[in-house]
Amino acid sequence: MMKSIRQLCLLAVLILLNACGFHLQSKPELPPEMQWTRLEIQGPYTQFARRLETHLEQSGINIVTALDGAAILEVPVNATRKEIQSIGDNARVREFRVRHTVQFRLLASDGTVLIPLQTFEQSRVYSFNEQDILAAEREDEFLRNDLADNLARMVVRRLGTYGN
């Protein structure tokens, strides 16, 4: 009796998920021109650059340093900045905003623009407590890494829409 109720509930949940259009996100299908890709990125040793390279490789792209016939993924802007978001009554900073901006474009091996210059930007706000500076620094680092990963995923998803 309990087993059949559980199965019925599971079936109802699956039907509802299917009805609302829910589906697991699959790997983006990247353009065939990107089979061999050279990354030209500002800040090649940043967290964003490492995450972008990882996500591209997980999508089946071979990253090369120099190869005739390789597509070129240019990232001329890869900038992170920290801004004061709010100041407290005591004239001290209460919140900071971490903002990460990325611009990219995809070129074919002959220099033809496949995807024109695109800009993605994300930001996060966090509270600053001068009594616990170490925790604030860790939160700042965590948010920067999270922004870098999110932006790298966004770039790969955008590359996957090429031609659609």
PyMOL CGO cylinders between C-alpha atoms (Angstrom):
from pymol import cmd
from pymol.cgo import CYLINDER

trace = [
    CYLINDER, 0.00, 0.00, 0.00, 2.74, 2.51, 1.03, 0.3, 1, 1, 1, 1, 1, 1,
    CYLINDER, 2.74, 2.51, 1.03, 4.87, 1.50, -1.92, 0.3, 1, 1, 1, 1, 1, 1,
    CYLINDER, 4.87, 1.50, -1.92, 2.08, 2.19, -4.41, 0.3, 1, 1, 1, 1, 1, 1,
    CYLINDER, 2.08, 2.19, -4.41, 1.36, 5.60, -2.80, 0.3, 1, 1, 1, 1, 1, 1,
    CYLINDER, 1.36, 5.60, -2.80, 5.04, 6.49, -3.01, 0.3, 1, 1, 1, 1, 1, 1,
    CYLINDER, 5.04, 6.49, -3.01, 5.16, 5.43, -6.66, 0.3, 1, 1, 1, 1, 1, 1,
    CYLINDER, 5.16, 5.43, -6.66, 2.01, 7.43, -7.39, 0.3, 1, 1, 1, 1, 1, 1,
    CYLINDER, 2.01, 7.43, -7.39, 3.53, 10.54, -5.74, 0.3, 1, 1, 1, 1, 1, 1,
    CYLINDER, 3.53, 10.54, -5.74, 6.74, 10.10, -7.72, 0.3, 1, 1, 1, 1, 1, 1,
    CYLINDER, 6.74, 10.10, -7.72, 4.77, 9.75, -10.94, 0.3, 1, 1, 1, 1, 1, 1,
    CYLINDER, 4.77, 9.75, -10.94, 2.78, 12.92, -10.12, 0.3, 1, 1, 1, 1, 1, 1,
    CYLINDER, 2.78, 12.92, -10.12, 6.00, 14.87, -9.47, 0.3, 1, 1, 1, 1, 1, 1,
    CYLINDER, 6.00, 14.87, -9.47, 7.52, 13.66, -12.75, 0.3, 1, 1, 1, 1, 1, 1,
    CYLINDER, 7.52, 13.66, -12.75, 4.38, 14.64, -14.67, 0.3, 1, 1, 1, 1, 1, 1,
    CYLINDER, 4.38, 14.64, -14.67, 4.37, 18.10, -13.07, 0.3, 1, 1, 1, 1, 1, 1,
    CYLINDER, 4.37, 18.10, -13.07, 8.06, 18.65, -13.84, 0.3, 1, 1, 1, 1, 1, 1,
    CYLINDER, 8.06, 18.65, -13.84, 7.52, 17.59, -17.44, 0.3, 1, 1, 1, 1, 1, 1,
    CYLINDER, 7.52, 17.59, -17.44, 4.43, 19.78, -17.77, 0.3, 1, 1, 1, 1, 1, 1,
    CYLINDER, 4.43, 19.78, -17.77, 6.25, 22.93, -16.60, 0.3, 1, 1, 1, 1, 1, 1,
    CYLINDER, 6.25, 22.93, -16.60, 9.04, 22.40, -19.14, 0.3, 1, 1, 1, 1, 1, 1,
    CYLINDER, 9.04, 22.40, -19.14, 11.73, 21.41, -16.66, 0.3, 1, 1, 1, 1, 1, 1,
    CYLINDER, 11.73, 21.41, -16.66, 14.70, 19.55, -18.09, 0.3, 1, 1, 1, 1, 1, 1,
    CYLINDER, 14.70, 19.55, -18.09, 18.24, 19.02, -16.96, 0.3, 1, 1, 1, 1, 1, 1,
    CYLINDER, 18.24, 19.02, -16.96, 20.74, 21.36, -18.53, 0.3, 1, 1, 1, 1, 1, 1,
    CYLINDER, 20.74, 21.36, -18.53, 22.88, 19.52, -21.02, 0.3, 1, 1, 1, 1, 1, 1,
    CYLINDER, 22.88, 19.52, -21.02, 26.33, 20.41, -22.23, 0.3, 1, 1, 1, 1, 1, 1,
    CYLINDER, 26.33, 20.41, -22.23, 26.21, 23.18, -24.81, 0.3, 1, 1, 1, 1, 1, 1,
    CYLINDER, 26.21, 23.18, -24.81, 26.89, 22.10, -28.36, 0.3, 1, 1, 1, 1, 1, 1,
    CYLINDER, 26.89, 22.10, -28.36, 29.75, 24.34, -29.42, 0.3, 1, 1, 1, 1, 1, 1,
    CYLINDER, 29.75, 24.34, -29.42, 30.44, 25.29, -33.04, 0.3, 1, 1, 1, 1, 1, 1,
    CYLINDER, 30.44, 25.29, -33.04, 32.51, 22.76, -35.02, 0.3, 1, 1, 1, 1, 1, 1,
    CYLINDER, 32.51, 22.76, -35.02, 34.93, 25.59, -35.87, 0.3, 1, 1, 1, 1, 1, 1,
    CYLINDER, 34.93, 25.59, -35.87, 35.94, 25.55, -32.19, 0.3, 1, 1, 1, 1, 1, 1,
    CYLINDER, 35.94, 25.55, -32.19, 37.25, 21.96, -32.23, 0.3, 1, 1, 1, 1, 1, 1,
    CYLINDER, 37.25, 21.96, -32.23, 40.72, 23.51, -31.89, 0.3, 1, 1, 1, 1, 1, 1,
    CYLINDER, 40.72, 23.51, -31.89, 40.64, 26.87, -30.14, 0.3, 1, 1, 1, 1, 1, 1,
    CYLINDER, 40.64, 26.87, -30.14, 43.27, 29.36, -29.07, 0.3, 1, 1, 1, 1, 1, 1,
    CYLINDER, 43.27, 29.36, -29.07, 42.43, 31.53, -26.07, 0.3, 1, 1, 1, 1, 1, 1,
    CYLINDER, 42.43, 31.53, -26.07, 43.63, 35.12, -26.18, 0.3, 1, 1, 1, 1, 1, 1,
    CYLINDER, 43.63, 35.12, -26.18, 42.61, 36.42, -22.79, 0.3, 1, 1, 1, 1, 1, 1,
    CYLINDER, 42.61, 36.42, -22.79, 43.53, 39.37, -20.66, 0.3, 1, 1, 1, 1, 1, 1,
    CYLINDER, 43.53, 39.37, -20.66, 44.81, 37.89, -17.42, 0.3, 1, 1, 1, 1, 1, 1,
    CYLINDER, 44.81, 37.89, -17.42, 45.52, 34.33, -18.57, 0.3, 1, 1, 1, 1, 1, 1,
    CYLINDER, 45.52, 34.33, -18.57, 46.26, 33.19, -15.01, 0.3, 1, 1, 1, 1, 1, 1,
    CYLINDER, 46.26, 33.19, -15.01, 43.10, 34.55, -13.40, 0.3, 1, 1, 1, 1, 1, 1,
    CYLINDER, 43.10, 34.55, -13.40, 40.37, 32.41, -11.90, 0.3, 1, 1, 1, 1, 1, 1,
    CYLINDER, 40.37, 32.41, -11.90, 38.07, 33.32, -14.81, 0.3, 1, 1, 1, 1, 1, 1,
    CYLINDER, 38.07, 33.32, -14.81, 40.65, 32.19, -17.41, 0.3, 1, 1, 1, 1, 1, 1,
    CYLINDER, 40.65, 32.19, -17.41, 41.18, 28.88, -15.62, 0.3, 1, 1, 1, 1, 1, 1,
    CYLINDER, 41.18, 28.88, -15.62, 37.45, 28.26, -15.25, 0.3, 1, 1, 1, 1, 1, 1,
    CYLINDER, 37.45, 28.26, -15.25, 36.76, 29.18, -18.89, 0.3, 1, 1, 1, 1, 1, 1,
    CYLINDER, 36.76, 29.18, -18.89, 39.46, 26.80, -20.10, 0.3, 1, 1, 1, 1, 1, 1,
    CYLINDER, 39.46, 26.80, -20.10, 38.08, 24.03, -17.89, 0.3, 1, 1, 1, 1, 1, 1,
    CYLINDER, 38.08, 24.03, -17.89, 34.49, 24.50, -19.09, 0.3, 1, 1, 1, 1, 1, 1,
    CYLINDER, 34.49, 24.50, -19.09, 35.59, 24.58, -22.72, 0.3, 1, 1, 1, 1, 1, 1,
    CYLINDER, 35.59, 24.58, -22.72, 37.60, 21.38, -22.31, 0.3, 1, 1, 1, 1, 1, 1,
    CYLINDER, 37.60, 21.38, -22.31, 34.66, 19.71, -20.56, 0.3, 1, 1, 1, 1, 1, 1,
    CYLINDER, 34.66, 19.71, -20.56, 32.58, 20.60, -23.63, 0.3, 1, 1, 1, 1, 1, 1,
    CYLINDER, 32.58, 20.60, -23.63, 35.04, 18.80, -25.90, 0.3, 1, 1, 1, 1, 1, 1,
    CYLINDER, 35.04, 18.80, -25.90, 37.15, 21.76, -27.06, 0.3, 1, 1, 1, 1, 1, 1,
    CYLINDER, 37.15, 21.76, -27.06, 40.91, 21.32, -27.50, 0.3, 1, 1, 1, 1, 1, 1,
    CYLINDER, 40.91, 21.32, -27.50, 42.72, 24.40, -26.21, 0.3, 1, 1, 1, 1, 1, 1,
    CYLINDER, 42.72, 24.40, -26.21, 45.92, 25.13, -28.12, 0.3, 1, 1, 1, 1, 1, 1,
    CYLINDER, 45.92, 25.13, -28.12, 48.61, 27.79, -27.84, 0.3, 1, 1, 1, 1, 1, 1,
    CYLINDER, 48.61, 27.79, -27.84, 49.38, 28.07, -31.54, 0.3, 1, 1, 1, 1, 1, 1,
    CYLINDER, 49.38, 28.07, -31.54, 47.90, 26.14, -34.42, 0.3, 1, 1, 1, 1, 1, 1,
    CYLINDER, 47.90, 26.14, -34.42, 46.98, 27.06, -37.97, 0.3, 1, 1, 1, 1, 1, 1,
    CYLINDER, 46.98, 27.06, -37.97, 43.29, 26.48, -38.47, 0.3, 1, 1, 1, 1, 1, 1,
    CYLINDER, 43.29, 26.48, -38.47, 42.34, 27.04, -34.83, 0.3, 1, 1, 1, 1, 1, 1,
    CYLINDER, 42.34, 27.04, -34.83, 39.46, 29.32, -33.91, 0.3, 1, 1, 1, 1, 1, 1,
    CYLINDER, 39.46, 29.32, -33.91, 40.36, 32.26, -31.69, 0.3, 1, 1, 1, 1, 1, 1,
    CYLINDER, 40.36, 32.26, -31.69, 38.39, 33.12, -28.58, 0.3, 1, 1, 1, 1, 1, 1,
    CYLINDER, 38.39, 33.12, -28.58, 39.40, 36.67, -27.68, 0.3, 1, 1, 1, 1, 1, 1,
    CYLINDER, 39.40, 36.67, -27.68, 38.69, 38.00, -24.20, 0.3, 1, 1, 1, 1, 1, 1,
    CYLINDER, 38.69, 38.00, -24.20, 40.01, 41.59, -24.28, 0.3, 1, 1, 1, 1, 1, 1,
    CYLINDER, 40.01, 41.59, -24.28, 38.25, 42.55, -21.03, 0.3, 1, 1, 1, 1, 1, 1,
    CYLINDER, 38.25, 42.55, -21.03, 38.43, 40.42, -17.89, 0.3, 1, 1, 1, 1, 1, 1,
    CYLINDER, 38.43, 40.42, -17.89, 38.14, 42.92, -15.05, 0.3, 1, 1, 1, 1, 1, 1,
    CYLINDER, 38.14, 42.92, -15.05, 37.12, 42.64, -11.43, 0.3, 1, 1, 1, 1, 1, 1,
    CYLINDER, 37.12, 42.64, -11.43, 36.62, 45.63, -9.21, 0.3, 1, 1, 1, 1, 1, 1,
    CYLINDER, 36.62, 45.63, -9.21, 35.47, 46.29, -5.70, 0.3, 1, 1, 1, 1, 1, 1,
    CYLINDER, 35.47, 46.29, -5.70, 33.24, 49.27, -4.97, 0.3, 1, 1, 1, 1, 1, 1,
    CYLINDER, 33.24, 49.27, -4.97, 31.80, 50.75, -1.81, 0.3, 1, 1, 1, 1, 1, 1,
    CYLINDER, 31.80, 50.75, -1.81, 28.10, 49.92, -1.70, 0.3, 1, 1, 1, 1, 1, 1,
    CYLINDER, 28.10, 49.92, -1.70, 27.04, 51.63, 1.53, 0.3, 1, 1, 1, 1, 1, 1,
    CYLINDER, 27.04, 51.63, 1.53, 28.49, 53.58, 4.43, 0.3, 1, 1, 1, 1, 1, 1,
    CYLINDER, 28.49, 53.58, 4.43, 27.23, 53.32, 8.00, 0.3, 1, 1, 1, 1, 1, 1,
    CYLINDER, 27.23, 53.32, 8.00, 26.34, 56.05, 10.52, 0.3, 1, 1, 1, 1, 1, 1,
    CYLINDER, 26.34, 56.05, 10.52, 29.91, 56.03, 11.82, 0.3, 1, 1, 1, 1, 1, 1,
    CYLINDER, 29.91, 56.03, 11.82, 31.24, 56.96, 8.34, 0.3, 1, 1, 1, 1, 1, 1,
    CYLINDER, 31.24, 56.96, 8.34, 32.70, 53.48, 7.85, 0.3, 1, 1, 1, 1, 1, 1,
    CYLINDER, 32.70, 53.48, 7.85, 32.07, 51.07, 5.03, 0.3, 1, 1, 1, 1, 1, 1,
    CYLINDER, 32.07, 51.07, 5.03, 29.23, 48.62, 5.71, 0.3, 1, 1, 1, 1, 1, 1,
    CYLINDER, 29.23, 48.62, 5.71, 28.94, 46.88, 2.35, 0.3, 1, 1, 1, 1, 1, 1,
    CYLINDER, 28.94, 46.88, 2.35, 31.08, 46.32, -0.71, 0.3, 1, 1, 1, 1, 1, 1,
    CYLINDER, 31.08, 46.32, -0.71, 30.08, 45.32, -4.23, 0.3, 1, 1, 1, 1, 1, 1,
    CYLINDER, 30.08, 45.32, -4.23, 32.35, 43.02, -6.23, 0.3, 1, 1, 1, 1, 1, 1,
    CYLINDER, 32.35, 43.02, -6.23, 31.79, 43.49, -9.96, 0.3, 1, 1, 1, 1, 1, 1,
    CYLINDER, 31.79, 43.49, -9.96, 33.26, 41.28, -12.69, 0.3, 1, 1, 1, 1, 1, 1,
    CYLINDER, 33.26, 41.28, -12.69, 33.05, 42.27, -16.36, 0.3, 1, 1, 1, 1, 1, 1,
    CYLINDER, 33.05, 42.27, -16.36, 34.02, 40.10, -19.32, 0.3, 1, 1, 1, 1, 1, 1,
    CYLINDER, 34.02, 40.10, -19.32, 34.00, 40.91, -23.03, 0.3, 1, 1, 1, 1, 1, 1,
    CYLINDER, 34.00, 40.91, -23.03, 34.63, 38.24, -25.64, 0.3, 1, 1, 1, 1, 1, 1,
    CYLINDER, 34.63, 38.24, -25.64, 34.29, 37.42, -29.30, 0.3, 1, 1, 1, 1, 1, 1,
    CYLINDER, 34.29, 37.42, -29.30, 34.88, 34.34, -31.41, 0.3, 1, 1, 1, 1, 1, 1,
    CYLINDER, 34.88, 34.34, -31.41, 36.91, 34.45, -34.61, 0.3, 1, 1, 1, 1, 1, 1,
    CYLINDER, 36.91, 34.45, -34.61, 37.35, 31.76, -37.23, 0.3, 1, 1, 1, 1, 1, 1,
    CYLINDER, 37.35, 31.76, -37.23, 40.92, 30.75, -38.08, 0.3, 1, 1, 1, 1, 1, 1,
    CYLINDER, 40.92, 30.75, -38.08, 40.90, 33.17, -41.03, 0.3, 1, 1, 1, 1, 1, 1,
    CYLINDER, 40.90, 33.17, -41.03, 39.86, 36.11, -38.80, 0.3, 1, 1, 1, 1, 1, 1,
    CYLINDER, 39.86, 36.11, -38.80, 36.18, 36.11, -39.75, 0.3, 1, 1, 1, 1, 1, 1,
    CYLINDER, 36.18, 36.11, -39.75, 34.00, 37.16, -36.81, 0.3, 1, 1, 1, 1, 1, 1,
    CYLINDER, 34.00, 37.16, -36.81, 31.74, 34.26, -35.84, 0.3, 1, 1, 1, 1, 1, 1,
    CYLINDER, 31.74, 34.26, -35.84, 30.35, 35.85, -32.68, 0.3, 1, 1, 1, 1, 1, 1,
    CYLINDER, 30.35, 35.85, -32.68, 30.71, 39.62, -32.37, 0.3, 1, 1, 1, 1, 1, 1,
    CYLINDER, 30.71, 39.62, -32.37, 31.94, 41.30, -29.20, 0.3, 1, 1, 1, 1, 1, 1,
    CYLINDER, 31.94, 41.30, -29.20, 29.69, 40.42, -26.26, 0.3, 1, 1, 1, 1, 1, 1,
    CYLINDER, 29.69, 40.42, -26.26, 29.75, 41.82, -22.73, 0.3, 1, 1, 1, 1, 1, 1,
    CYLINDER, 29.75, 41.82, -22.73, 28.71, 39.97, -19.59, 0.3, 1, 1, 1, 1, 1, 1,
    CYLINDER, 28.71, 39.97, -19.59, 28.77, 41.48, -16.13, 0.3, 1, 1, 1, 1, 1, 1,
    CYLINDER, 28.77, 41.48, -16.13, 27.80, 40.16, -12.74, 0.3, 1, 1, 1, 1, 1, 1,
    CYLINDER, 27.80, 40.16, -12.74, 28.12, 41.58, -9.27, 0.3, 1, 1, 1, 1, 1, 1,
    CYLINDER, 28.12, 41.58, -9.27, 27.59, 40.57, -5.66, 0.3, 1, 1, 1, 1, 1, 1,
    CYLINDER, 27.59, 40.57, -5.66, 27.22, 42.63, -2.49, 0.3, 1, 1, 1, 1, 1, 1,
    CYLINDER, 27.22, 42.63, -2.49, 28.63, 41.57, 0.84, 0.3, 1, 1, 1, 1, 1, 1,
    CYLINDER, 28.63, 41.57, 0.84, 28.70, 43.07, 4.32, 0.3, 1, 1, 1, 1, 1, 1,
    CYLINDER, 28.70, 43.07, 4.32, 31.95, 44.28, 5.78, 0.3, 1, 1, 1, 1, 1, 1,
    CYLINDER, 31.95, 44.28, 5.78, 32.66, 43.97, 9.48, 0.3, 1, 1, 1, 1, 1, 1,
    CYLINDER, 32.66, 43.97, 9.48, 35.88, 45.65, 10.53, 0.3, 1, 1, 1, 1, 1, 1,
    CYLINDER, 35.88, 45.65, 10.53, 35.91, 43.45, 13.63, 0.3, 1, 1, 1, 1, 1, 1,
    CYLINDER, 35.91, 43.45, 13.63, 36.29, 40.35, 11.45, 0.3, 1, 1, 1, 1, 1, 1,
    CYLINDER, 36.29, 40.35, 11.45, 38.49, 41.38, 8.54, 0.3, 1, 1, 1, 1, 1, 1,
    CYLINDER, 38.49, 41.38, 8.54, 39.65, 37.83, 7.79, 0.3, 1, 1, 1, 1, 1, 1,
    CYLINDER, 39.65, 37.83, 7.79, 36.07, 36.64, 7.26, 0.3, 1, 1, 1, 1, 1, 1,
    CYLINDER, 36.07, 36.64, 7.26, 35.38, 39.61, 4.97, 0.3, 1, 1, 1, 1, 1, 1,
    CYLINDER, 35.38, 39.61, 4.97, 38.49, 38.80, 2.92, 0.3, 1, 1, 1, 1, 1, 1,
    CYLINDER, 38.49, 38.80, 2.92, 37.43, 35.15, 2.61, 0.3, 1, 1, 1, 1, 1, 1,
    CYLINDER, 37.43, 35.15, 2.61, 33.94, 36.19, 1.54, 0.3, 1, 1, 1, 1, 1, 1,
    CYLINDER, 33.94, 36.19, 1.54, 35.42, 38.58, -1.02, 0.3, 1, 1, 1, 1, 1, 1,
    CYLINDER, 35.42, 38.58, -1.02, 37.62, 35.80, -2.43, 0.3, 1, 1, 1, 1, 1, 1,
    CYLINDER, 37.62, 35.80, -2.43, 34.71, 33.33, -2.48, 0.3, 1, 1, 1, 1, 1, 1,
    CYLINDER, 34.71, 33.33, -2.48, 32.48, 35.82, -4.34, 0.3, 1, 1, 1, 1, 1, 1,
    CYLINDER, 32.48, 35.82, -4.34, 35.21, 36.59, -6.89, 0.3, 1, 1, 1, 1, 1, 1,
    CYLINDER, 35.21, 36.59, -6.89, 35.66, 32.87, -7.59, 0.3, 1, 1, 1, 1, 1, 1,
    CYLINDER, 35.66, 32.87, -7.59, 31.90, 32.36, -7.84, 0.3, 1, 1, 1, 1, 1, 1,
    CYLINDER, 31.90, 32.36, -7.84, 31.55, 35.28, -10.26, 0.3, 1, 1, 1, 1, 1, 1,
    CYLINDER, 31.55, 35.28, -10.26, 34.42, 33.96, -12.37, 0.3, 1, 1, 1, 1, 1, 1,
    CYLINDER, 34.42, 33.96, -12.37, 32.83, 30.51, -12.58, 0.3, 1, 1, 1, 1, 1, 1,
    CYLINDER, 32.83, 30.51, -12.58, 29.37, 31.91, -13.40, 0.3, 1, 1, 1, 1, 1, 1,
    CYLINDER, 29.37, 31.91, -13.40, 30.76, 34.15, -16.12, 0.3, 1, 1, 1, 1, 1, 1,
    CYLINDER, 30.76, 34.15, -16.12, 32.81, 31.32, -17.63, 0.3, 1, 1, 1, 1, 1, 1,
    CYLINDER, 32.81, 31.32, -17.63, 29.66, 29.18, -17.78, 0.3, 1, 1, 1, 1, 1, 1,
    CYLINDER, 29.66, 29.18, -17.78, 27.74, 32.06, -19.38, 0.3, 1, 1, 1, 1, 1, 1,
    CYLINDER, 27.74, 32.06, -19.38, 30.41, 32.49, -22.06, 0.3, 1, 1, 1, 1, 1, 1,
    CYLINDER, 30.41, 32.49, -22.06, 30.38, 28.78, -22.90, 0.3, 1, 1, 1, 1, 1, 1,
    CYLINDER, 30.38, 28.78, -22.90, 26.55, 28.75, -23.05, 0.3, 1, 1, 1, 1, 1, 1,
    CYLINDER, 26.55, 28.75, -23.05, 26.64, 31.78, -25.37, 0.3, 1, 1, 1, 1, 1, 1,
    CYLINDER, 26.64, 31.78, -25.37, 29.19, 30.07, -27.60, 0.3, 1, 1, 1, 1, 1, 1,
    CYLINDER, 29.19, 30.07, -27.60, 26.81, 27.12, -27.73, 0.3, 1, 1, 1, 1, 1, 1,
    CYLINDER, 26.81, 27.12, -27.73, 24.08, 29.30, -29.25, 0.3, 1, 1, 1, 1, 1, 1,
    CYLINDER, 24.08, 29.30, -29.25, 26.24, 30.16, -32.29, 0.3, 1, 1, 1, 1, 1, 1,
    CYLINDER, 26.24, 30.16, -32.29, 24.26, 29.52, -35.42, 0.3, 1, 1, 1, 1, 1, 1,
    CYLINDER, 24.26, 29.52, -35.42, 20.93, 29.18, -33.60, 0.3, 1, 1, 1, 1, 1, 1,
]
cmd.load_cgo(trace, "trace")
